Amino acid sequence: MATIKDIAKEVGCSISTVSRVLNNDPTLSVGDETRSRIFEVAEEIGYRKKTLKTLVKNIAFLYWLTDNEELEDVYFQTMRVEIEKKARENNIELTTYKLEGGIEKIPLDIDGFIAVGSFMNRELEYLRELTPHGVFIDSTPDPAHYDSVRPDLAQITRQAVEVLVEQGHEKIGFIGGTYHNLDTDAEEMDGRERAFRQTMEERDLLREDFIFCRRGFSVDNGHYLMNQAVEQLGEELPTAFYVAADPIAVGCLQVLNEQQIEIPKRVSLISVNDTSISKYVSPPLTTFHIDLEEICQNAIQLLLERVLKKRNIVKTVYIGAELITRKSTL
């Protein structure tokens, strides 16, 4: 039976180095040539062949967000950390490229990529010239060429409305952000707002004056928009709001507390993401838990299917969410 000692002897390095490479130790500093040779020899002599994961090299992680966007929404920070973790677990050599570096910084010889953020058409065209193997997380900017995995925000929105209606609410508002189109420099309707409008219209409950949106998914934006709602609507303020993301909802809670508007007795809130802060605000947020670990694992598997199994059919995967009920709803 093949052993680590056999691999070390063949490669010409220490048993410890072989062990750490085979166990994907992220703290180990070893050359690419040695790392590749260890895996090659392990395969050749049949060492743990059934459980050994093939080394996948030249994969780019395109983290196309500004530092401010990451600071405003811990959702993306958590996603970045999870992708880096899953890449190590699956023996993928991942190199991160950021928005400020520009798309031209990505090497011509990449074998695939995982991408988070917003991309211009010219950037998508550039990527198509580099590789057919790519996965977008949280968006589907190029469904004809690349895979994507994202939370099913349309279904989450429909469920949020259903929950609020079941609780007796008819006057339901929406507070959210807009999507910034980098190609036109225009603000466009986010998918959550679109789904909210459709769902409320189907129930004959849609009111335009109950919808408040502005660019950004930050706490400050939530504070600004809820202030607008309170000032403009007064006693006509909805009895419930569906809020597009937890940071916005935190800002909304601040205003309602400042104005001494009782939550949930006078106004209920349901949000999206279930970030760590949602359970510590006052009152704790009812929110949909988006399983980022599951999303990132699916992204990794889609990439491996493309790179290793040479799958050519494009896939778009939608991930559901679990409603976590806390004290911001009845």
WOMOPE-V453971 format. One record per residue. N is the residue number from 1. NEAR is the number of other C-alpha atoms within 12 Angstrom. Layout:
n:N near:NEAR
n:N near:NEAR
This chain:
n:1 near:12
n:2 near:18
n:3 near:21
n:4 near:31
n:5 near:23
n:6 near:23
n:7 near:34
n:8 near:30
n:9 near:20
n:10 near:23
n:11 near:25
n:12 near:19
n:13 near:23
n:14 near:20
n:15 near:20
n:16 near:20
n:17 near:28
n:18 near:35
n:19 near:24
n:20 near:22
n:21 near:38
n:22 near:38
n:23 near:26
n:24 near:29
n:25 near:21
n:26 near:21
n:27 near:11
n:28 near:19
n:29 near:14
n:30 near:21
n:31 near:13
n:32 near:17
n:33 near:14
n:34 near:25
n:35 near:35
n:36 near:25
n:37 near:26
n:38 near:40
n:39 near:36
n:40 near:26
n:41 near:30
n:42 near:35
n:43 near:24
n:44 near:18
n:45 near:21
n:46 near:19
n:47 near:26
n:48 near:21
n:49 near:19
n:50 near:10
n:51 near:14
n:52 near:23
n:53 near:26
n:54 near:32
n:55 near:33
n:56 near:31
n:57 near:28
n:58 near:26
n:59 near:37
n:60 near:39
n:61 near:40
n:62 near:40
n:63 near:37
n:64 near:33
n:65 near:28
n:66 near:22
n:67 near:17
n:68 near:16
n:69 near:24
n:70 near:26
n:71 near:17
n:72 near:26
n:73 near:33
n:74 near:27
n:75 near:34
n:76 near:32
n:77 near:26
n:78 near:25
n:79 near:35
n:80 near:34
n:81 near:21
n:82 near:25
n:83 near:41
n:84 near:31
n:85 near:24
n:86 near:30
n:87 near:37
n:88 near:30
n:89 near:27
n:90 near:31
n:91 near:31
n:92 near:35
n:93 near:32
n:94 near:33
n:95 near:27
n:96 near:29
n:97 near:27
n:98 near:26
n:99 near:27
n:100 near:15
n:101 near:15
n:102 near:20
n:103 near:30
n:104 near:20
n:105 near:21
n:106 near:29
n:107 near:24
n:108 near:19
n:109 near:17
n:110 near:29
n:111 near:32
n:112 near:42
n:113 near:47
n:114 near:51
n:115 near:47
n:116 near:40
n:117 near:35
n:118 near:29
n:119 near:30
n:120 near:22
n:121 near:17
n:122 near:18
n:123 near:26
n:124 near:30
n:125 near:19
n:126 near:20
n:127 near:35
n:128 near:23
n:129 near:22
n:130 near:25
n:131 near:28
n:132 near:31
n:133 near:39
n:134 near:47
n:135 near:49
n:136 near:45
n:137 near:44
n:138 near:36
n:139 near:31
n:140 near:30
n:141 near:30
n:142 near:28
n:143 near:20
n:144 near:18
n:145 near:26
n:146 near:36
n:147 near:39
n:148 near:37
n:149 near:39
n:150 near:36
n:151 near:36
n:152 near:31
n:153 near:34
n:154 near:27
n:155 near:27
n:156 near:37
n:157 near:39
n:158 near:31
n:159 near:29
n:160 near:42
n:161 near:41
n:162 near:25
n:163 near:29
n:164 near:33
n:165 near:26
n:166 near:14
n:167 near:20
n:168 near:16
n:169 near:28
n:170 near:27
n:171 near:32
n:172 near:41
n:173 near:42
n:174 near:47
n:175 near:51
n:176 near:46
n:177 near:35
n:178 near:25
n:179 near:28
n:180 near:21
n:181 near:19
n:182 near:17
n:183 near:16
n:184 near:11
n:185 near:11
n:186 near:13
n:187 near:17
n:188 near:22
n:189 near:24
n:190 near:29
n:191 near:26
n:192 near:36
n:193 near:37
n:194 near:27
n:195 near:27
n:196 near:40
n:197 near:30
n:198 near:21
n:199 near:28
n:200 near:32
n:201 near:18
n:202 near:14
n:203 near:18
n:204 near:14
n:205 near:23
n:206 near:25
n:207 near:23
n:208 near:21
n:209 near:22
n:210 near:35
n:211 near:35
n:212 near:37
n:213 near:36
n:214 near:30
n:215 near:28
n:216 near:31
n:217 near:41
n:218 near:34
n:219 near:33
n:220 near:27
n:221 near:35
n:222 near:39
n:223 near:33
n:224 near:31
n:225 near:39
n:226 near:45
n:227 near:27
n:228 near:24
n:229 near:33
n:230 near:29
n:231 near:16
n:232 near:17
n:233 near:21
n:234 near:17
n:235 near:14
n:236 near:19
n:237 near:30
n:238 near:36
n:239 near:35
n:240 near:43
n:241 near:50
n:242 near:53
n:243 near:50
n:244 near:50
n:245 near:47
n:246 near:44
n:247 near:41
n:248 near:44
n:249 near:49
n:250 near:46
n:251 near:36
n:252 near:49
n:253 near:45
n:254 near:28
n:255 near:30
n:256 near:36
n:257 near:24
n:258 near:17
n:259 near:20
n:260 near:15
n:261 near:25
n:262 near:24
n:263 near:32
n:264 near:30
n:265 near:20
n:266 near:24
n:267 near:38
n:268 near:45
n:269 near:51
n:270 near:52
n:271 near:51
n:272 near:46
n:273 near:40
n:274 near:36
n:275 near:34
n:276 near:22
n:277 near:25
n:278 near:35
n:279 near:25
n:280 near:18
n:281 near:25
n:282 near:26
n:283 near:30
n:284 near:29
n:285 near:43
n:286 near:43
n:287 near:41
n:288 near:38
n:289 near:34
n:290 near:34
n:291 near:29
n:292 near:34
n:293 near:27
n:294 near:25
n:295 near:36
n:296 near:39
n:297 near:30
n:298 near:34
n:299 near:45
n:300 near:43
n:301 near:32
n:302 near:34
n:303 near:45
n:304 near:33
n:305 near:23
n:306 near:30
n:307 near:29
n:308 near:21
n:309 near:14
n:310 near:17
n:311 near:20
n:312 near:19
n:313 near:17
n:314 near:25
n:315 near:28
n:316 near:29
n:317 near:28
n:318 near:27
n:319 near:28
n:320 near:26
n:321 near:29
n:322 near:23
n:323 near:26
n:324 near:25
n:325 near:26
n:326 near:26
n:327 near:25
n:328 near:38
n:329 near:34
n:330 near:26
